C-alpha cells in the first residue's frame, strides 16, 4: 500500500509543480524553463520516493518495468491506477488556482480551448502523425534511460540525476509539438478538467505506451540477465 500511496503523491506533485510551472510561471520562464522544471521535479521525487516505489509516476515507465520482468502484473495495474488518481488530484489543485486569480497572468494556454492547465494538445502547425512519432521516440529515449539507470549494475546514487535530466530534455524538445506528454497520467489529469483536450489524448496514450514497449524490448536486447 505504501508503494501505491507514494506513486499517487509523487504523480500529484509532478502535475502540481511541473505542469504548474507552465500554468503559473510559463510567461516568464518559457518552454526552456518549463522543461527544466519537469526535470527538476522528477529528480527531487526520485530521491524522495525512489526507495519506496521506484518513483515511476508514469504509466509508461510502469509498463516498461513490468515488461522487463521487474514487477508483477497486478502491481503494475495498481501503480497505474494510483498514478491516474494522483495526476487528477494534482490537476484539480491547478484548476483551483486558475479559478482564484484576479488579473493574474497564467501560462499553459491550450490554443483550442483557452484553458490554462498545460493540457497535451497539438500546437499550431503540428499534425497528429508528427506528434505521435514525437511521443513515441521521446518516450523510448526517456524510458530507456530509466531502465538503464535503475538496472542492477547502474550507478544507483546517480540514477535520479540521469532520469531527471532525461525528462527535462524530452520536454524541451516536445513542448513545441504537443506540450510534451511521454506520460499518460500527466496528460490524463489536466484533461479531466479540460474536456477539449480529449481529442488529442489518444496520441498521449498510444505514443508513450508504444515507446515504452520498444524501450523494454531494446533494454532486454542490450542487457544481460545480471544487468536487467
C-alpha positions in Angstrom: 0.0 0.0 0.0 2.9 2.4 0.8 4.1 2.0 -2.8 0.7 2.9 -4.3 0.5 5.9 -1.9 4.0 7.1 -2.9 3.1 6.8 -6.6 -0.1 8.7 -6.1 1.5 11.5 -4.1 4.5 11.6 -6.5 2.4 11.9 -9.6 0.2 14.6 -7.9 3.2 16.7 -7.2 4.6 16.1 -10.7 1.5 17.7 -12.1 1.2 20.5 -9.5 4.9 21.6 -9.8 5.8 20.6 -13.4 2.6 21.4 -15.1 2.3 24.2 -12.6 5.5 25.7 -13.9 3.7 26.3 -17.2 0.4 27.4 -15.6 1.9 29.8 -13.0 5.2 30.8 -14.5 5.0 30.0 -18.2 5.0 33.6 -19.4 8.2 34.4 -17.5 10.3 31.2 -17.9 9.2 30.0 -21.4 9.4 26.5 -22.9 13.0 26.0 -21.8 12.3 26.9 -18.2 9.2 24.6 -18.1 11.3 21.7 -19.5 13.9 22.3 -16.8 11.2 22.4 -14.1 9.8 19.0 -15.3 13.3 17.5 -14.9 14.0 19.1 -11.5 10.7 17.9 -10.1 11.3 14.3 -11.2 14.9 14.5 -9.9 13.6 15.5 -6.5 10.9 12.9 -6.5 13.4 10.2 -7.3 15.3 10.9 -4.1 12.1 11.3 -2.1 10.1 8.2 -3.0 12.6 6.2 -5.1 13.4 3.8 -2.2 9.6 3.3 -1.6 8.1 2.7 -5.0 10.9 3.2 -7.5 9.3 6.6 -8.4 7.7 5.6 -11.7 5.0 8.4 -11.5 4.3 7.4 -15.1 2.2 4.5 -16.6 4.7 4.2 -19.5 7.5 3.6 -17.0 5.5 1.1 -15.0 4.6 -0.8 -18.2 8.2 -1.0 -19.3 9.3 -2.1 -15.8 6.7 -4.9 -15.9 7.8 -6.0 -19.4 11.4 -6.0 -18.2 10.4 -8.5 -15.6 11.0 -6.3 -12.6 7.4 -6.2 -11.3 4.2 -8.3 -11.4 1.2 -7.5 -13.5 -1.1 -6.8 -10.5 1.4 -4.4 -9.0 1.7 -2.7 -12.4 -2.0 -2.1 -12.6 -2.0 -0.8 -9.0 0.7 1.7 -9.9 -1.1 2.9 -12.9 -4.4 3.4 -11.1 -2.5 5.3 -8.3 -0.8 7.5 -10.9 -4.0 8.4 -12.6 -5.7 9.3 -9.3 -2.7 11.4 -8.2 -2.5 13.2 -11.5 -6.2 14.0 -11.3 -5.9 15.4 -7.8 -2.9 17.5 -8.8 -4.7 18.9 -11.8 -7.6 19.7 -9.5 -5.4 21.8 -7.4 -4.1 23.6 -10.5 -7.7 24.2 -11.7 -8.5 25.7 -8.3 -5.5 28.1 -8.6 -6.7 29.2 -12.1 -10.1 30.0 -10.6 -8.7 32.0 -7.7 -6.6 34.5 -9.7 -7.8 38.1 -10.2 -5.9 39.6 -13.1 -3.1 37.0 -12.7 -1.3 36.3 -16.0 -1.5 32.5 -16.4 0.5 30.4 -18.9 0.0 26.9 -20.2 -2.7 28.1 -22.6 -4.2 25.5 -24.9 -4.9 27.1 -28.2 -8.1 25.2 -28.9 -9.9 25.9 -25.6 -8.2 28.8 -23.9 -7.5 26.5 -20.9 -4.6 27.3 -18.6 -4.0 23.7 -17.4 -1.0 22.8 -19.6 -3.0 20.1 -21.3 -1.4 18.0 -24.0 -2.8 19.1 -27.3 -1.3 19.7 -30.8 0.3 23.0 -31.1 -0.1 25.2 -34.2 1.4 23.5 -37.3 1.8 20.1 -35.6 0.0 17.1 -37.1 -1.3 14.0 -35.3 1.3 11.8 -37.0 4.1 14.3 -36.1 3.0 14.3 -32.5 2.6 10.5 -32.4 6.1 9.9 -33.7 7.5 12.5 -31.4 5.8 11.0 -28.3 6.9 7.5 -29.3 10.6 8.5 -29.9 10.9 10.7 -26.8 9.2 8.1 -24.6 11.5 5.4 -26.0 14.6 7.5 -25.1 13.3 8.5 -21.7 12.2 5.0 -20.6 15.4 3.5 -21.8 17.2 5.9 -19.5 15.0 4.9 -16.6 15.7 1.2 -17.3 19.4 1.6 -17.7 19.8 4.0 -14.7 17.9 1.7 -12.4 19.5 -1.6 -13.5 21.4 -3.8 -11.1 24.8 -2.6 -12.4 24.0 1.1 -12.7 25.4 3.9 -10.6 22.4 3.8 -8.2 23.0 7.0 -6.3 23.1 9.0 -9.6 20.0 7.3 -11.2 17.8 10.2 -10.2 20.1 12.7 -11.9 20.0 10.9 -15.2 16.3 10.3 -15.0 15.6 14.0 -14.2 17.9 15.2 -16.9 16.2 12.9 -19.4 12.7 14.1 -18.6 13.9 17.7 -18.8 15.5 17.1 -22.2 12.5 15.4 -23.8 10.2 18.2 -22.5 12.4 20.9 -24.0 12.2 19.1 -27.4 8.5 18.0 -27.2 6.7 21.1 -25.7 6.6 23.0 -29.0 4.9 20.0 -30.6 2.1 19.0 -28.2 3.2 20.4 -24.8 5.1 17.0 -24.4 3.5 14.1 -22.6 5.6 10.9 -22.5 3.4 10.2 -19.6 -0.3 9.2 -20.0 -1.1 10.1 -16.4 0.3 13.6 -16.8 -2.0 14.0 -19.8 -5.0 12.4 -18.1 -5.1 14.6 -15.0 -5.4 18.0 -16.8 -7.7 16.6 -19.4 -10.3 15.7 -16.7 -10.7 19.5 -16.1 -10.5 20.5 -19.8 -12.7 18.2 -22.0 -11.4 19.8 -25.2 -8.1 18.0 -24.6 -9.6 14.6 -25.1 -9.5 14.9 -28.8 -5.7 14.5 -28.8 -5.5 12.3 -25.8 -5.2 9.1 -27.9 -1.8 10.4 -29.1 -0.6 10.8 -25.5 -1.7 7.3 -24.7 -0.6 5.4 -27.8 2.7 7.2 -28.4 4.1 6.7 -24.8 2.9 3.1 -24.5 4.4 2.1 -27.8 7.6 3.9 -27.0 7.8 2.2 -23.6 7.2 -1.3 -25.1 10.0 -0.7 -27.6 12.3 0.6 -24.8 11.7 -2.5 -22.8 12.5 -4.7 -25.8 15.6 -2.7 -26.6 16.8 -2.9 -23.0 16.3 -6.7 -22.9 18.3 -6.9 -26.1 21.1 -4.7 -24.8 21.5 -6.1 -21.3 22.3 -9.5 -19.8 20.2 -11.2 -17.1 22.6 -9.8 -14.4 22.2 -6.3 -15.7 18.4 -6.2 -16.1 
